[in-house]
Amino acid sequence: MGEDPLRKGRDVPLRDSLVAGCISGICSRAATAPLDTVKIRLQLQHAHESKYAGVVSAFKTIIREEGLRALWKGNTPAMSLYVAYGAVQFGGYSTFNRALAQNDWPAQVHSCVAGGLAGVCSSMVTYPLDVLRTRFAANRDKKLFSMVQSCRSIWNTEGLSGFFKGVSTSVVSVSLATASMFATYESIKIYCENRRNKQRRGIGILENMASVVAGVVSKTVTFPIDTLRKRLQILNSQHLARFTACEDLYHTYKSERILSLVVQIAKREGISAFYRGYTLGVLKTAPATALSLWVYDYAVKLLGKTHRSVLTCTS
């Protein structure tokens, strides 16, 4: 299987796409965990709070007050999240990609639709883990949360809905992110193929950077929604005081609907509040997306070779 498994109409076995997606998720999470923790802290910090003055300050403060391992807070639910998300995302993309292959849509539109549908599926399946990951990473105390205690606490104080707080923003965000990522990736590949036929220089570099550019585009489009989702995920927690020094201000957001909440945050903190931590988000997303797509591509091809070798040996 020498062809790119993400291109339109590629027939990748569901089993291979699920396994490759899991491997992709593990590699992506392992490489970016500390960046993710600091990004979440910056996203949740209210404009009236100055605990973290910036990215470098946040790293130093977290390490000084909570220890080096604090940068990996939430790694257990996050690793589970990335594995499940990667499996469902790429498995779903492979399924929708194959199912929609007979349409007459442009390749970019095809990839956008297949990616968006895969994003919805992966978001819904993994959302409870996303809530846990956010709360673990947001915890400023040295004492760590446990998975069992956290699940029990959410169930007892918030009910089942507590595991899905802000899920609507997640569906929108993940759908946009996944759709824009795959559509951008497909567009760059098509552009490079067309230019290569005309013997243009520099195309190889752009083609190799396709996954990085796709990650930056998807993050830029969805970052404000991601920030809003992170704040919604901690609103009803009984541990809110461990997440922010502006607990009273967060309490005033509880009665707000999503659109009203957006307006209130914009009024009190400015539009820039939605992009707090954006630079770190891009620094995290670009390599994470590039690594995720590259590992998936490599794993699918490796699994294909393995299957062929087994068939050869048994024939």
Buried (B, 14 or more C-beta within 10 A) or exposed (E): BEBBBBBBEBEBBEEBBBBBBBBBBBBBBEBBBBBBBBBBBBBBBBBEEEBBEEBEBBBEBBBEEBEEEBBBBBBBBBBBBBBBBBBBBBBBBBBBBBEBEEEEEBBBBBBBBBBBBBBBBBBBBBBBBBBBBBBBBBBBBEEEBEEEEBBEBBEEEBEEEBBBBBBEBBBBBBBBBBBBBBBBBBBBBBBBEEBEEEEEEEBEEBBEBBBBBBBBBBBBBBBBBBBBBBBBBBBBBEBBEBBBBBEEBBEEBEEBEBEEBBEBBBEBBEEEBBBBBBEBBBBBBBBBBBBBBBBBBBBBBBBBEEBEEEEEEEE
